[in-house]
Amino acid sequence: MTVLKILHVPDPRLKITAQPVEKVDASIARLMEDMLETMYVKQGVGLAATQVGVNQRVIVVDGSETDKPEPLKLANPELLWRSQESKDVSEGCLSVPEQYAEVNRFTRVKFRYLDEHNQTVEREAGGLLAHVIQHEIDHLNGILFLEHLSALKRQMLLRRALKVTKSMAR
Ligand SMILES: [Zn+2]
C-alpha cells in the first residue's frame, strides 16, 4: 500500500467534478486500498479521490464511533434519500489543514455505491457516517466544506489554511 499525496487549497484540481467509475477492477480496488491507508495515516475519517488528484468517483470513509475501525470503500456513491432533519456539525478536511467549522448536514441518509468487489450496495446511516458521506460526495462534485460557509468565514479559514500549508512545505 502507498500513502498518497493530498492536495491542499487552493489547488484547482479540488474543484473538478469526478467521472463515474465504469467497473471496480483491480486498479480501482488498489486505489481504494491506497486511499484508505492515506486516510488512516493522516487521521482522517474520509477521503475522496479528488483529494489525491484522481478524477474518479471513489471515496473511502470510516464513520466508526467506537474504537473498532469500520472502513468502507465506495465507487459512484450517490444519495438516494435524505432525512427532513438536519444538524450543524463541526467539520474539518484534510485538504484544508487544521481548520474546522460548523456545517449543516442531513442527520440520516440512504446511499448506494459499488463496493471493492464491484457489487452494488445500498445502506442507510446516521451519525458520523451520514455526515462524512455527504462531505465526501461533495468532494466528487468539486465542492469543499468551505463552500457551505459565509464568504467571510470561508476567506478566514482559507487564509489560515494557507499559512498551515506554507509551514508544512518548509
Ligand atoms: Zn474533505
Backbone and ligand atoms as CSV (ligand in chain L), in Angstrom:
chain,resi,resn,atom,element,x,y,z
A,1,MET,N,N,0.836,-1.205,0.000
A,1,MET,CA,C,0.000,0.000,0.000
A,1,MET,C,C,0.867,1.249,0.000
A,2,THR,N,N,0.329,2.292,-0.539
A,2,THR,CA,C,1.075,3.537,-0.699
A,2,THR,C,C,0.313,4.674,-0.027
A,3,VAL,N,N,1.046,5.534,0.649
A,3,VAL,CA,C,0.426,6.755,1.166
A,3,VAL,C,C,0.489,7.809,0.064
A,4,LEU,N,N,-0.682,8.290,-0.331
A,4,LEU,CA,C,-0.774,9.219,-1.463
A,4,LEU,C,C,-0.619,10.657,-0.979
A,5,LYS,N,N,-0.242,11.531,-1.913
A,5,LYS,CA,C,-0.091,12.948,-1.587
A,5,LYS,C,C,-1.468,13.619,-1.651
A,6,ILE,N,N,-1.792,14.347,-0.607
A,6,ILE,CA,C,-3.098,15.018,-0.550
A,6,ILE,C,C,-2.983,16.454,-1.055
A,7,LEU,N,N,-3.895,16.829,-1.938
A,7,LEU,CA,C,-3.925,18.201,-2.461
A,7,LEU,C,C,-4.522,19.133,-1.412
A,8,HIS,N,N,-3.981,20.335,-1.340
A,8,HIS,CA,C,-4.497,21.344,-0.410
A,8,HIS,C,C,-5.068,22.530,-1.164
A,9,VAL,N,N,-5.985,23.256,-0.508
A,9,VAL,CA,C,-6.466,24.511,-1.080
A,9,VAL,C,C,-5.264,25.424,-1.298
A,10,PRO,N,N,-5.230,26.227,-2.345
A,10,PRO,CA,C,-6.275,26.447,-3.351
A,10,PRO,C,C,-6.040,25.647,-4.643
A,11,ASP,N,N,-5.595,24.414,-4.567
A,11,ASP,CA,C,-5.325,23.632,-5.777
A,11,ASP,C,C,-6.596,23.522,-6.636
A,12,PRO,N,N,-6.509,23.970,-7.905
A,12,PRO,CA,C,-7.723,23.977,-8.746
A,12,PRO,C,C,-8.287,22.583,-9.008
A,13,ARG,N,N,-7.473,21.542,-8.839
A,13,ARG,CA,C,-7.974,20.177,-9.074
A,13,ARG,C,C,-9.041,19.774,-8.061
A,14,LEU,N,N,-9.089,20.497,-6.923
A,14,LEU,CA,C,-10.123,20.200,-5.919
A,14,LEU,C,C,-11.506,20.624,-6.400
A,15,LYS,N,N,-11.547,21.409,-7.486
A,15,LYS,CA,C,-12.847,21.912,-7.982
A,15,LYS,C,C,-13.376,21.119,-9.171
A,16,ILE,N,N,-12.637,20.068,-9.548
A,16,ILE,CA,C,-13.050,19.263,-10.703
A,16,ILE,C,C,-14.156,18.280,-10.295
A,17,THR,N,N,-15.173,18.126,-11.161
A,17,THR,CA,C,-16.203,17.107,-10.937
A,17,THR,C,C,-15.665,15.769,-11.426
A,18,ALA,N,N,-15.660,14.769,-10.554
A,18,ALA,CA,C,-15.057,13.475,-10.888
A,18,ALA,C,C,-15.959,12.653,-11.814
A,19,GLN,N,N,-15.320,11.789,-12.592
A,19,GLN,CA,C,-16.016,10.936,-13.558
A,19,GLN,C,C,-16.470,9.630,-12.906
A,20,PRO,N,N,-17.645,9.117,-13.347
A,20,PRO,CA,C,-18.098,7.827,-12.807
A,20,PRO,C,C,-17.108,6.709,-13.118
A,21,VAL,N,N,-17.035,5.747,-12.212
A,21,VAL,CA,C,-16.216,4.550,-12.412
A,21,VAL,C,C,-17.039,3.581,-13.247
A,22,GLU,N,N,-16.432,3.012,-14.295
A,22,GLU,CA,C,-17.170,2.067,-15.135
A,22,GLU,C,C,-17.318,0.724,-14.438
A,23,LYS,N,N,-16.219,0.291,-13.844
A,23,LYS,CA,C,-16.222,-1.006,-13.176
A,23,LYS,C,C,-15.137,-0.948,-12.106
A,24,VAL,N,N,-15.426,-1.520,-10.944
A,24,VAL,CA,C,-14.391,-1.587,-9.918
A,24,VAL,C,C,-13.483,-2.779,-10.247
A,25,ASP,N,N,-12.401,-2.478,-10.939
A,25,ASP,CA,C,-11.439,-3.509,-11.329
A,25,ASP,C,C,-10.244,-3.467,-10.369
A,26,ALA,N,N,-9.194,-4.198,-10.709
A,26,ALA,CA,C,-8.041,-4.281,-9.809
A,26,ALA,C,C,-7.413,-2.913,-9.552
A,27,SER,N,N,-7.384,-2.055,-10.574
A,27,SER,CA,C,-6.716,-0.760,-10.373
A,27,SER,C,C,-7.549,0.149,-9.463
A,28,ILE,N,N,-8.878,0.085,-9.573
A,28,ILE,CA,C,-9.723,0.878,-8.668
A,28,ILE,C,C,-9.634,0.311,-7.241
A,29,ALA,N,N,-9.623,-1.018,-7.131
A,29,ALA,CA,C,-9.519,-1.647,-5.804
A,29,ALA,C,C,-8.208,-1.239,-5.132
A,30,ARG,N,N,-7.150,-1.163,-5.928
A,30,ARG,CA,C,-5.838,-0.739,-5.432
A,30,ARG,C,C,-5.874,0.722,-4.978
A,31,LEU,N,N,-6.530,1.558,-5.792
A,31,LEU,CA,C,-6.700,2.972,-5.433
A,31,LEU,C,C,-7.428,3.088,-4.092
A,32,MET,N,N,-8.501,2.297,-3.925
A,32,MET,CA,C,-9.269,2.312,-2.672
A,32,MET,C,C,-8.378,1.943,-1.482
A,33,GLU,N,N,-7.553,0.910,-1.653
A,33,GLU,CA,C,-6.623,0.485,-0.597
A,33,GLU,C,C,-5.666,1.610,-0.224
A,34,ASP,N,N,-5.073,2.213,-1.248
A,34,ASP,CA,C,-4.108,3.296,-1.011
A,34,ASP,C,C,-4.778,4.501,-0.347
A,35,MET,N,N,-6.002,4.797,-0.777
A,35,MET,CA,C,-6.715,5.934,-0.185
A,35,MET,C,C,-7.030,5.672,1.287
A,36,LEU,N,N,-7.426,4.437,1.586
A,36,LEU,CA,C,-7.736,4.090,2.969
A,36,LEU,C,C,-6.486,4.212,3.849
A,37,GLU,N,N,-5.382,3.687,3.335
A,37,GLU,CA,C,-4.099,3.774,4.042
A,37,GLU,C,C,-3.752,5.246,4.310
A,38,THR,N,N,-3.896,6.074,3.274
A,38,THR,CA,C,-3.600,7.504,3.372
A,38,THR,C,C,-4.499,8.167,4.417
A,39,MET,N,N,-5.785,7.823,4.373
A,39,MET,CA,C,-6.750,8.411,5.307
A,39,MET,C,C,-6.381,8.082,6.757
A,40,TYR,N,N,-6.032,6.822,7.022
A,40,TYR,CA,C,-5.684,6.438,8.390
A,40,TYR,C,C,-4.371,7.090,8.835
A,41,VAL,N,N,-3.386,7.145,7.942
A,41,VAL,CA,C,-2.113,7.777,8.293
A,41,VAL,C,C,-2.327,9.251,8.663
A,42,LYS,N,N,-3.211,9.916,7.909
A,42,LYS,CA,C,-3.470,11.345,8.145
A,42,LYS,C,C,-4.541,11.569,9.202
A,43,GLN,N,N,-5.027,10.473,9.785
A,43,GLN,CA,C,-6.051,10.538,10.828
A,43,GLN,C,C,-7.327,11.241,10.393
A,44,GLY,N,N,-7.725,10.959,9.149
A,44,GLY,CA,C,-8.999,11.478,8.659
A,44,GLY,C,C,-10.095,10.446,8.846
A,45,VAL,N,N,-11.339,10.860,8.629
A,45,VAL,CA,C,-12.463,9.920,8.687
A,45,VAL,C,C,-13.060,9.692,7.306
A,46,GLY,N,N,-12.510,10.391,6.305
A,46,GLY,CA,C,-12.972,10.197,4.940
A,46,GLY,C,C,-11.966,10.792,3.975
A,47,LEU,N,N,-11.957,10.267,2.753
A,47,LEU,CA,C,-11.063,10.800,1.726
A,47,LEU,C,C,-11.694,10.531,0.362
A,48,ALA,N,N,-11.654,11.537,-0.498
A,48,ALA,CA,C,-12.193,11.390,-1.857
A,48,ALA,C,C,-11.029,11.359,-2.846
A,49,ALA,N,N,-11.201,10.619,-3.944
A,49,ALA,CA,C,-10.145,10.514,-4.961
A,49,ALA,C,C,-9.724,11.895,-5.464
A,50,THR,N,N,-10.697,12.812,-5.521
A,50,THR,CA,C,-10.419,14.195,-5.911
A,50,THR,C,C,-9.264,14.783,-5.097
A,51,GLN,N,N,-9.199,14.418,-3.827
A,51,GLN,CA,C,-8.181,14.980,-2.925
A,51,GLN,C,C,-6.781,14.435,-3.169
A,52,VAL,N,N,-6.697,13.326,-3.937
A,52,VAL,CA,C,-5.374,12.804,-4.281
A,52,VAL,C,C,-5.132,12.965,-5.782
A,53,GLY,N,N,-5.906,13.857,-6.402
A,53,GLY,CA,C,-5.674,14.207,-7.801
A,53,GLY,C,C,-6.148,13.157,-8.795
A,54,VAL,N,N,-7.056,12.273,-8.368
A,54,VAL,CA,C,-7.595,11.253,-9.276
A,54,VAL,C,C,-9.043,11.616,-9.604
A,55,ASN,N,N,-9.309,11.714,-10.902
A,55,ASN,CA,C,-10.592,12.223,-11.367
A,55,ASN,C,C,-11.644,11.104,-11.515
A,56,GLN,N,N,-11.867,10.344,-10.438
A,56,GLN,CA,C,-12.802,9.214,-10.469
A,56,GLN,C,C,-13.698,9.290,-9.242
A,57,ARG,N,N,-14.944,8.805,-9.402
A,57,ARG,CA,C,-15.882,8.883,-8.281
A,57,ARG,C,C,-15.630,7.734,-7.284
A,58,VAL,N,N,-14.612,7.932,-6.463
A,58,VAL,CA,C,-14.224,6.943,-5.450
A,58,VAL,C,C,-14.021,7.675,-4.126
A,59,ILE,N,N,-14.587,7.116,-3.065
A,59,ILE,CA,C,-14.330,7.657,-1.721
A,59,ILE,C,C,-14.067,6.508,-0.740
A,60,VAL,N,N,-13.377,6.811,0.328
A,60,VAL,CA,C,-13.243,5.872,1.437
A,60,VAL,C,C,-13.637,6.622,2.704
A,61,VAL,N,N,-14.272,5.908,3.632
A,61,VAL,CA,C,-14.724,6.537,4.872
A,61,VAL,C,C,-14.570,5.558,6.021
A,62,ASP,N,N,-14.502,6.104,7.220
A,62,ASP,CA,C,-14.631,5.293,8.425
A,62,ASP,C,C,-15.456,6.107,9.409
A,63,GLY,N,N,-16.723,5.770,9.495
A,63,GLY,CA,C,-17.642,6.531,10.359
A,63,GLY,C,C,-17.809,5.894,11.723
A,64,SER,N,N,-16.871,5.020,12.097
A,64,SER,CA,C,-16.964,4.338,13.389
A,64,SER,C,C,-16.967,5.342,14.534
A,65,GLU,N,N,-17.870,5.127,15.497
A,65,GLU,CA,C,-17.884,6.000,16.670
A,65,GLU,C,C,-17.416,5.231,17.904
A,66,THR,N,N,-16.762,4.085,17.640
A,66,THR,CA,C,-16.132,3.318,18.723
A,66,THR,C,C,-14.646,3.140,18.365
A,67,ASP,N,N,-13.935,2.307,19.145
A,67,ASP,CA,C,-12.514,2.054,18.862
A,67,ASP,C,C,-12.324,1.119,17.671
A,68,LYS,N,N,-13.392,0.428,17.290
A,68,LYS,CA,C,-13.292,-0.574,16.236
A,68,LYS,C,C,-13.381,0.103,14.863
A,69,PRO,N,N,-12.350,-0.063,14.014
A,69,PRO,CA,C,-12.412,0.570,12.689
A,69,PRO,C,C,-13.520,-0.029,11.833
A,70,GLU,N,N,-14.165,0.806,11.036
A,70,GLU,CA,C,-15.204,0.343,10.104
A,70,GLU,C,C,-14.940,0.935,8.734
A,71,PRO,N,N,-13.871,0.457,8.059
A,71,PRO,CA,C,-13.534,1.037,6.754
A,71,PRO,C,C,-14.582,0.697,5.702
A,72,LEU,N,N,-14.914,1.664,4.872
A,72,LEU,CA,C,-15.828,1.451,3.748
A,72,LEU,C,C,-15.169,2.024,2.508
A,73,LYS,N,N,-15.264,1.270,1.409
A,73,LYS,CA,C,-14.728,1.726,0.122
A,73,LYS,C,C,-15.895,1.851,-0.837
A,74,LEU,N,N,-16.030,3.010,-1.455
A,74,LEU,CA,C,-17.211,3.255,-2.279
A,74,LEU,C,C,-16.827,3.849,-3.633
A,75,ALA,N,N,-17.377,3.261,-4.690
A,75,ALA,CA,C,-17.278,3.855,-6.022
A,75,ALA,C,C,-18.674,4.317,-6.431
A,76,ASN,N,N,-18.742,5.421,-7.133
A,76,ASN,CA,C,-20.005,6.016,-7.593
A,76,ASN,C,C,-21.038,6.167,-6.469
A,77,PRO,N,N,-20.631,6.681,-5.307
A,77,PRO,CA,C,-21.610,6.825,-4.228
A,77,PRO,C,C,-22.653,7.867,-4.588
A,78,GLU,N,N,-23.912,7.564,-4.277
A,78,GLU,CA,C,-24.960,8.564,-4.512
A,78,GLU,C,C,-25.992,8.497,-3.410
A,79,LEU,N,N,-26.523,9.668,-3.056
A,79,LEU,CA,C,-27.560,9.724,-2.032
A,79,LEU,C,C,-28.893,9.364,-2.673
A,80,LEU,N,N,-29.632,8.436,-2.052
A,80,LEU,CA,C,-30.948,8.035,-2.545
A,80,LEU,C,C,-32.041,8.742,-1.771
A,81,TRP,N,N,-31.730,9.143,-0.529
A,81,TRP,CA,C,-32.724,9.730,0.352
A,81,TRP,C,C,-32.011,10.528,1.428
A,82,ARG,N,N,-32.633,11.650,1.812
A,82,ARG,CA,C,-32.085,12.483,2.889
A,82,ARG,C,C,-33.185,12.714,3.912
A,83,SER,N,N,-32.845,12.703,5.195
A,83,SER,CA,C,-33.850,12.957,6.234
A,83,SER,C,C,-34.304,14.409,6.162
A,84,GLN,N,N,-35.518,14.668,6.673
A,84,GLN,CA,C,-36.001,16.053,6.755
A,84,GLN,C,C,-35.132,16.829,7.735
A,85,GLU,N,N,-34.739,16.118,8.781
A,85,GLU,CA,C,-33.977,16.742,9.858
A,85,GLU,C,C,-32.527,16.959,9.424
A,86,SER,N,N,-31.987,18.101,9.815
A,86,SER,CA,C,-30.567,18.346,9.571
A,86,SER,C,C,-29.976,18.945,10.846
A,87,LYS,N,N,-28.666,19.057,10.867
A,87,LYS,CA,C,-27.997,19.429,12.114
A,87,LYS,C,C,-26.657,20.090,11.770
A,88,ASP,N,N,-26.242,21.064,12.585
A,88,ASP,CA,C,-24.915,21.661,12.406
A,88,ASP,C,C,-23.873,20.762,13.059
A,89,VAL,N,N,-22.873,20.358,12.268
A,89,VAL,CA,C,-21.810,19.517,12.816
A,89,VAL,C,C,-20.461,20.144,12.517
A,90,SER,N,N,-19.518,19.983,13.444
A,90,SER,CA,C,-18.182,20.522,13.248
A,90,SER,C,C,-17.435,19.643,12.248
A,91,GLU,N,N,-16.891,20.265,11.210
A,91,GLU,CA,C,-16.184,19.514,10.173
A,91,GLU,C,C,-14.812,20.092,9.919
A,92,GLY,N,N,-13.924,19.190,9.516
A,92,GLY,CA,C,-12.622,19.598,9.015
A,92,GLY,C,C,-12.386,18.860,7.721
A,93,CYS,N,N,-11.219,19.061,7.109
A,93,CYS,CA,C,-10.947,18.436,5.820
A,93,CYS,C,C,-9.432,18.351,5.643
A,94,LEU,N,N,-8.952,17.195,5.182
A,94,LEU,CA,C,-7.503,17.032,5.002
A,94,LEU,C,C,-6.946,17.991,3.950
A,95,SER,N,N,-7.802,18.505,3.079
A,95,SER,CA,C,-7.347,19.454,2.054
A,95,SER,C,C,-7.364,20.903,2.550
A,96,VAL,N,N,-7.930,21.114,3.748
A,96,VAL,CA,C,-7.983,22.449,4.366
A,96,VAL,C,C,-7.391,22.303,5.764
A,97,PRO,N,N,-6.070,22.120,5.848
A,97,PRO,CA,C,-5.465,21.642,7.088
A,97,PRO,C,C,-5.744,22.499,8.315
A,98,GLU,N,N,-6.126,21.786,9.376
A,98,GLU,CA,C,-6.282,22.349,10.728
A,98,GLU,C,C,-7.392,23.391,10.858
A,99,GLN,N,N,-8.359,23.393,9.940
A,99,GLN,CA,C,-9.466,24.350,10.030
A,99,GLN,C,C,-10.778,23.596,10.237
A,100,TYR,N,N,-11.610,24.128,11.139
A,100,TYR,CA,C,-12.873,23.469,11.461
A,100,TYR,C,C,-13.996,24.489,11.476
A,101,ALA,N,N,-15.176,24.062,11.059
A,101,ALA,CA,C,-16.337,24.947,11.111
A,101,ALA,C,C,-17.598,24.102,11.129
A,102,GLU,N,N,-18.680,24.705,11.598
A,102,GLU,CA,C,-19.957,24.012,11.637
A,102,GLU,C,C,-20.601,24.046,10.255
A,103,VAL,N,N,-21.047,22.876,9.820
A,103,VAL,CA,C,-21.719,22.758,8.526
A,103,VAL,C,C,-23.044,22.055,8.766
A,104,ASN,N,N,-24.097,22.531,8.091
A,104,ASN,CA,C,-25.398,21.898,8.238
A,104,ASN,C,C,-25.493,20.674,7.338
A,105,ARG,N,N,-25.759,19.526,7.935
A,105,ARG,CA,C,-25.856,18.265,7.179
A,105,ARG,C,C,-27.132,17.532,7.558
A,106,PHE,N,N,-27.647,16.708,6.620
A,106,PHE,CA,C,-28.795,15.853,6.929
A,106,PHE,C,C,-28.369,14.832,7.987
A,107,THR,N,N,-29.278,14.558,8.952
A,107,THR,CA,C,-28.891,13.657,10.041
A,107,THR,C,C,-28.876,12.195,9.603
A,108,ARG,N,N,-29.759,11.824,8.647
A,108,ARG,CA,C,-29.734,10.450,8.125
A,108,ARG,C,C,-29.780,10.487,6.610
A,109,VAL,N,N,-29.101,9.540,5.990
A,109,VAL,CA,C,-29.137,9.427,4.522
A,109,VAL,C,C,-29.188,7.951,4.133
A,110,LYS,N,N,-29.778,7.702,2.953
A,110,LYS,CA,C,-29.629,6.391,2.313
A,110,LYS,C,C,-28.739,6.601,1.110
A,111,PHE,N,N,-27.834,5.655,0.888
A,111,PHE,CA,C,-26.923,5.814,-0.240
A,111,PHE,C,C,-26.656,4.487,-0.922
A,112,ARG,N,N,-26.233,4.601,-2.174
A,112,ARG,CA,C,-25.923,3.427,-2.979
A,112,ARG,C,C,-24.517,3.591,-3.546
A,113,TYR,N,N,-23.803,2.469,-3.697
A,113,TYR,CA,C,-22.443,2.530,-4.241
A,113,TYR,C,C,-22.016,1.166,-4.746
A,114,LEU,N,N,-20.900,1.135,-5.424
A,114,LEU,CA,C,-20.250,-0.123,-5.793
A,114,LEU,C,C,-19.130,-0.361,-4.789
A,115,ASP,N,N,-19.082,-1.564,-4.221
A,115,ASP,CA,C,-18.012,-1.848,-3.264
A,115,ASP,C,C,-16.748,-2.319,-3.993
A,116,GLU,N,N,-15.750,-2.739,-3.215
A,116,GLU,CA,C,-14.456,-3.112,-3.817
A,116,GLU,C,C,-14.549,-4.361,-4.691
A,117,HIS,N,N,-15.697,-5.098,-4.602
A,117,HIS,CA,C,-15.887,-6.281,-5.462
A,117,HIS,C,C,-16.828,-5.983,-6.629
A,118,ASN,N,N,-17.081,-4.696,-6.862
A,118,ASN,CA,C,-17.970,-4.250,-7.933
A,118,ASN,C,C,-19.427,-4.665,-7.692
A,119,GLN,N,N,-19.789,-4.893,-6.422
A,119,GLN,CA,C,-21.173,-5.225,-6.081
A,119,GLN,C,C,-21.918,-3.957,-5.665
A,120,THR,N,N,-23.169,-3.839,-6.100
A,120,THR,CA,C,-23.981,-2.700,-5.691
A,120,THR,C,C,-24.475,-2.904,-4.260
A,121,VAL,N,N,-24.278,-1.875,-3.439
A,121,VAL,CA,C,-24.690,-1.936,-2.035
A,121,VAL,C,C,-25.575,-0.736,-1.751
A,122,GLU,N,N,-26.657,-0.954,-0.988
A,122,GLU,CA,C,-27.477,0.158,-0.507
A,122,GLU,C,C,-27.463,0.137,1.003
A,123,ARG,N,N,-27.292,1.320,1.594
A,123,ARG,CA,C,-27.208,1.409,3.049
A,123,ARG,C,C,-27.912,2.648,3.547
A,124,GLU,N,N,-28.299,2.596,4.818
A,124,GLU,CA,C,-28.811,3.787,5.474
A,124,GLU,C,C,-27.888,4.069,6.656
A,125,ALA,N,N,-27.628,5.332,6.912
A,125,ALA,CA,C,-26.736,5.661,8.017
A,125,ALA,C,C,-27.157,6.959,8.683
A,126,GLY,N,N,-26.822,7.067,9.959
A,126,GLY,CA,C,-26.969,8.321,10.702
A,126,GLY,C,C,-25.621,8.655,11.307
A,127,GLY,N,N,-25.606,9.616,12.215
A,127,GLY,CA,C,-24.388,9.930,12.953
A,127,GLY,C,C,-23.233,10.354,12.072
A,128,LEU,N,N,-22.040,10.025,12.531
A,128,LEU,CA,C,-20.823,10.463,11.836
A,128,LEU,C,C,-20.784,9.963,10.398
A,129,LEU,N,N,-21.158,8.687,10.182
A,129,LEU,CA,C,-21.082,8.131,8.829
A,129,LEU,C,C,-21.928,8.946,7.846
A,130,ALA,N,N,-23.130,9.342,8.269
A,130,ALA,CA,C,-24.009,10.135,7.391
A,130,ALA,C,C,-23.332,11.456,7.020
A,131,HIS,N,N,-22.691,12.093,8.005
A,131,HIS,CA,C,-22.045,13.387,7.734
A,131,HIS,C,C,-20.855,13.226,6.793
A,132,VAL,N,N,-20.060,12.195,7.060
A,132,VAL,CA,C,-18.848,12.001,6.254
A,132,VAL,C,C,-19.216,11.693,4.798
A,133,ILE,N,N,-20.230,10.864,4.605
A,133,ILE,CA,C,-20.664,10.524,3.247
A,133,ILE,C,C,-21.043,11.803,2.483
A,134,GLN,N,N,-21.767,12.697,3.143
A,134,GLN,CA,C,-22.181,13.945,2.473
A,134,GLN,C,C,-20.967,14.813,2.132
A,135,HIS,N,N,-20.026,14.894,3.062
A,135,HIS,CA,C,-18.801,15.678,2.849
A,135,HIS,C,C,-17.999,15.115,1.664
A,136,GLU,N,N,-17.867,13.777,1.617
A,136,GLU,CA,C,-17.030,13.166,0.565
A,136,GLU,C,C,-17.706,13.220,-0.810
A,137,ILE,N,N,-19.023,13.041,-0.850
A,137,ILE,CA,C,-19.718,13.155,-2.147
A,137,ILE,C,C,-19.577,14.593,-2.672
A,138,ASP,N,N,-19.634,15.559,-1.769
A,138,ASP,CA,C,-19.375,16.954,-2.167
A,138,ASP,C,C,-18.028,17.067,-2.896
A,139,HIS,N,N,-16.999,16.432,-2.342
A,139,HIS,CA,C,-15.667,16.482,-2.971
A,139,HIS,C,C,-15.720,16.011,-4.424
A,140,LEU,N,N,-16.471,14.924,-4.662
A,140,LEU,CA,C,-16.538,14.370,-6.026
A,140,LEU,C,C,-17.213,15.348,-6.981
A,141,ASN,N,N,-17.978,16.288,-6.408
A,141,ASN,CA,C,-18.610,17.319,-7.228
A,141,ASN,C,C,-17.830,18.629,-7.184
A,142,GLY,N,N,-16.606,18.559,-6.703
A,142,GLY,CA,C,-15.738,19.736,-6.685
A,142,GLY,C,C,-16.089,20.750,-5.610
A,143,ILE,N,N,-16.782,20.289,-4.565
A,143,ILE,CA,C,-17.245,21.206,-3.513
A,143,ILE,C,C,-16.524,20.925,-2.194
A,144,LEU,N,N,-15.926,21.960,-1.629
A,144,LEU,CA,C,-15.283,21.850,-0.313
A,144,LEU,C,C,-16.269,22.289,0.767
A,145,PHE,N,N,-16.061,21.848,2.001
A,145,PHE,CA,C,-16.991,22.235,3.074
A,145,PHE,C,C,-17.021,23.750,3.262
A,146,LEU,N,N,-15.940,24.410,2.859
A,146,LEU,CA,C,-15.869,25.877,2.952
A,146,LEU,C,C,-17.000,26.544,2.176
A,147,GLU,N,N,-17.441,25.865,1.106
A,147,GLU,CA,C,-18.492,26.442,0.255
A,147,GLU,C,C,-19.842,26.519,0.965
A,148,HIS,N,N,-19.971,25.783,2.071
A,148,HIS,CA,C,-21.220,25.822,2.833
A,148,HIS,C,C,-21.217,26.968,3.851
A,149,LEU,N,N,-20.104,27.703,3.939
A,149,LEU,CA,C,-19.977,28.759,4.954
A,149,LEU,C,C,-20.222,30.129,4.337
A,150,SER,N,N,-20.345,31.137,5.191
A,150,SER,CA,C,-20.457,32.506,4.689
A,150,SER,C,C,-19.135,32.895,4.031
A,151,ALA,N,N,-19.196,33.869,3.123
A,151,ALA,CA,C,-17.988,34.287,2.402
A,151,ALA,C,C,-16.898,34.750,3.374
A,152,LEU,N,N,-17.322,35.449,4.427
A,152,LEU,CA,C,-16.375,35.975,5.401
A,152,LEU,C,C,-15.634,34.849,6.122
A,153,LYS,N,N,-16.418,33.890,6.596
A,153,LYS,CA,C,-15.848,32.752,7.323
A,153,LYS,C,C,-14.949,31.926,6.386
A,154,ARG,N,N,-15.422,31.759,5.139
A,154,ARG,CA,C,-14.654,30.990,4.160
A,154,ARG,C,C,-13.277,31.613,3.922
A,155,GLN,N,N,-13.252,32.915,3.740
A,155,GLN,CA,C,-11.991,33.619,3.497
A,155,GLN,C,C,-11.043,33.490,4.678
A,156,MET,N,N,-11.628,33.563,5.875
A,156,MET,CA,C,-10.802,33.487,7.080
A,156,MET,C,C,-10.143,32.107,7.191
A,157,LEU,N,N,-10.948,31.052,7.002
A,157,LEU,CA,C,-10.403,29.694,7.119
A,157,LEU,C,C,-9.396,29.407,6.009
A,158,LEU,N,N,-9.685,29.935,4.824
A,158,LEU,CA,C,-8.794,29.735,3.686
A,158,LEU,C,C,-7.424,30.362,3.970
A,159,ARG,N,N,-7.449,31.577,4.491
A,159,ARG,CA,C,-6.193,32.272,4.828
A,159,ARG,C,C,-5.386,31.488,5.855
A,160,ARG,N,N,-6.105,31.001,6.891
A,160,ARG,CA,C,-5.412,30.240,7.945
A,160,ARG,C,C,-4.855,28.931,7.395
A,161,ALA,N,N,-5.626,28.282,6.513
A,161,ALA,CA,C,-5.172,27.003,5.939
A,161,ALA,C,C,-3.918,27.221,5.100
A,162,LEU,N,N,-3.861,28.347,4.384
A,162,LEU,CA,C,-2.693,28.646,3.557
A,162,LEU,C,C,-1.444,28.820,4.414
A,163,LYS,N,N,-1.617,29.448,5.572
A,163,LYS,CA,C,-0.485,29.599,6.495
A,163,LYS,C,C,0.019,28.239,6.922
A,164,VAL,N,N,-0.923,27.342,7.232
A,164,VAL,CA,C,-0.542,25.996,7.684
A,164,VAL,C,C,0.200,25.257,6.568
A,165,THR,N,N,-0.332,25.301,5.330
A,165,THR,CA,C,0.312,24.560,4.260
A,165,THR,C,C,1.692,25.134,3.947
A,166,LYS,N,N,1.846,26.443,4.081
A,166,LYS,CA,C,3.174,27.048,3.859
A,166,LYS,C,C,4.175,26.531,4.901
A,167,SER,N,N,3.732,26.459,6.137
A,167,SER,CA,C,4.656,25.988,7.179
A,167,SER,C,C,4.937,24.496,7.019
A,168,MET,N,N,3.966,23.743,6.463
A,168,MET,CA,C,4.187,22.320,6.213
A,168,MET,C,C,5.219,22.115,5.102
A,169,ALA,N,N,5.224,23.032,4.125
A,169,ALA,CA,C,6.119,22.899,2.957
A,169,ALA,C,C,7.562,23.196,3.336
A,170,ARG,N,N,7.700,23.948,4.421
A,170,ARG,CA,C,9.033,24.371,4.813
A,170,ARG,C,C,9.887,23.232,5.309
L,1,ZN,ZN,ZN,-12.674,16.893,2.831
